[in-house]
Amino acid sequence: MRYQPVIGLEIHAELLTDSKVFCTCQNEFGGSENTRVCPRCSGLPGTLPLLNQGAVRLAAKAGFALDCTVNNYSAFDRKNYFYPDLPKAYQITQFDHPICTGGYITVTGGKDIRINHIHIEEDAGKLVHDDYEGISMADYNRCGVPLIEIVTEPDFRSIEEVQDFVEKLALRLKYAGVCDAKMHSRRICPCRKQKLFVAVKGAHCKHKLISVWLINLRYPCTERLGFYFVFYIS
């Protein structure tokens, strides 16, 4: 039996705003650890988020650049999970009512890769692991940095299509001024937070045989997507 991969992507792209998405802390890469943190983005009791309008405008621009429908109404949700680099123990994101829906990018060969939706959310912090001392340290500068997550339909059937899609996506986001797509500063997900869902099925079979999540991918689209990755099989 011949087999065929079925691939979908979730891509994070950090937005080029001056400040974070729910507070006034500066949004920039690098610098000393834990120097761009305030009670809001660290989730201290009694604080409330204040939405950055610039982040909403950039997310809408991304939707237009990707032929999406920019919805008149969108809403934020709270996603609860516990991890050391998330001081609030929850993330503000969009689930039921994302800012953009639909859309597509045409890859080489004329095939349209459909986009399910684009939503806004805040980034988490960063863990720095010291193997010599046997400890892990948390840097919360990245907490609350605005990003969009672009979720595709599982329309990819080859690595070449994935590579072409990501390259065209990065080009459109850069042209629109949404994201600079600088891999070294982790502005676009293929460097830090791209996820692939891969199912393998028989070429003439509709049933999924095996599915794999590939997360935290690095060095995207170079050397035919030669990533370092962690994977989970379900």
Residue pairs with C-beta under 8 A, 6 or more apart in sequence:
1 202
1 203
1 204
1 205
2 202
2 203
2 204
3 200
3 201
3 202
3 203
3 209
4 157
4 200
4 201
4 202
4 203
5 156
5 157
5 158
5 159
5 198
5 199
5 200
6 154
6 156
6 157
6 198
6 199
6 200
6 201
6 208
7 154
7 156
7 157
7 161
7 162
7 196
7 197
7 198
7 199
8 151
8 152
8 153
8 154
8 155
8 156
8 196
8 197
9 150
9 151
9 152
9 156
9 162
9 165
9 166
9 194
9 195
9 196
9 197
10 149
10 150
10 151
10 152
10 189
10 194
10 195
10 197
11 149
11 150
11 151
11 152
11 166
11 169
11 188
11 189
11 190
11 193
11 194
11 195
12 123
12 147
12 148
12 149
12 150
12 188
12 189
12 192
12 193
12 194
13 62
13 147
13 148
13 150
13 173
13 178
13 179
13 181
13 187
13 188
13 189
14 123
14 145
14 146
14 147
14 179
14 186
14 187
14 188
15 21
15 27
15 54
15 55
15 58
15 59
15 146
15 147
15 148
15 178
15 179
16 58
16 177
16 178
16 179
16 180
17 27
17 52
17 54
17 55
17 58
17 146
18 26
18 27
18 54
19 25
19 26
19 27
19 52
19 54
20 26
20 27
20 36
20 41
20 52
20 122
20 143
20 144
20 145
20 146
21 51
21 52
21 55
21 92
21 120
21 122
21 144
21 145
21 146
22 40
22 41
22 49
22 50
22 51
22 52
22 92
22 122
22 144
23 38
23 40
23 41
23 49
23 50
23 144
24 38
24 50
25 36
25 37
25 38
25 40
25 41
25 144
26 36
27 145
27 146
28 36
29 185
29 186
29 187
30 185
31 141
33 128
33 137
33 139
33 141
34 138
34 139
34 140
34 141
35 141
36 141
37 140
37 141
37 143
39 46
39 47
40 47
40 48
40 49
40 50
40 144
41 122
41 140
41 143
41 144
42 87
42 88
42 140
42 143
43 87
43 88
43 89
43 90
49 92
52 146
55 120
55 146
56 99
56 120
58 146
58 148
58 177
58 178
59 99
59 100
59 118
59 120
59 148
59 178
60 70
60 99
60 100
61 176
61 177
61 178
62 68
62 100
62 118
62 148
62 150
62 173
62 176
62 178
62 179
63 69
63 70
63 99
63 100
63 103
63 118
64 70
64 176
65 172
65 173
65 175
65 176
65 178
66 100
66 103
66 104
66 105
66 115
66 118
66 150
66 169
66 172
67 102
67 103
67 104
68 100
68 101
68 102
68 103
68 115
68 117
68 118
69 100
69 101
69 102
69 103
70 99
70 100
71 97
71 98
71 99
71 100
71 101
73 97
74 94
74 97
74 98
74 99
74 119
74 120
75 94
75 96
75 97
76 92
76 93
76 94
76 120
77 92
77 93
77 94
77 95
77 96
78 90
78 91
78 92
78 93
79 90
79 91
79 92
79 93
79 95
80 89
80 90
81 89
81 90
81 91
82 89
83 124
84 127
84 136
84 138
85 124
85 125
85 126
85 127
85 138
85 139
85 140
85 143
86 124
86 125
86 143
87 125
87 138
87 140
87 143
91 121
91 122
91 124
92 121
92 122
93 119
93 120
93 121
93 122
93 149
94 119
94 120
94 121
95 119
98 117
98 118
98 119
98 120
99 118
99 119
99 120
100 115
100 117
100 118
100 119
101 116
101 117
101 118
102 114
102 115
102 117
103 114
103 115
103 118
104 112
104 113
104 114
104 115
105 112
105 113
105 115
105 165
105 168
105 169
105 172
106 112
106 113
107 113
107 161
107 164
107 165
107 168
108 160
108 161
108 164
109 161
111 155
111 161
112 155
113 152
113 153
113 155
113 156
113 161
113 165
114 152
114 153
114 155
115 150
115 151
115 152
115 153
116 151
116 152
116 153
117 151
118 148
118 149
118 150
118 151
119 148
119 149
119 151
120 146
120 147
120 148
121 147
121 148
121 149
122 143
122 144
122 145
122 146
122 147
123 142
123 143
123 144
123 145
123 146
123 147
124 142
124 143
125 138
125 139
125 140
125 141
125 142
125 143
126 138
126 139
126 140
126 141
126 142
127 136
127 137
127 138
127 139
128 136
128 137
128 138
128 139
129 135
129 136
129 137
130 136
130 137
148 178
150 169
152 165
154 197
154 199
156 162
156 165
159 224
159 225
160 224
162 196
162 221
162 225
163 221
163 224
163 225
166 190
166 194
166 220
166 221
167 221
170 179
170 181
170 188
170 190
171 181
173 179
173 181
173 188
174 180
174 181
179 187
179 188
180 187
181 187
181 188
182 188
183 190
183 191
183 219
183 220
184 191
186 192
189 217
190 217
190 220
190 221
191 218
191 219
191 220
192 216
192 218
193 215
193 216
194 217
194 220
195 213
195 214
195 215
195 217
196 213
196 214
196 217
197 211
197 212
197 213
198 211
198 212
198 213
198 214
199 208
199 209
199 210
199 211
199 212
200 208
200 209
200 210
200 211
201 207
201 208
201 209
202 209
210 233
211 233
211 234
212 231
212 232
212 233
212 234
213 231
213 232
213 234
214 227
214 229
214 230
214 231
215 229
215 230
215 231
215 232
216 229
216 230
217 227
217 228
217 229
218 227
218 228
218 229
219 226
219 227
219 228
220 227
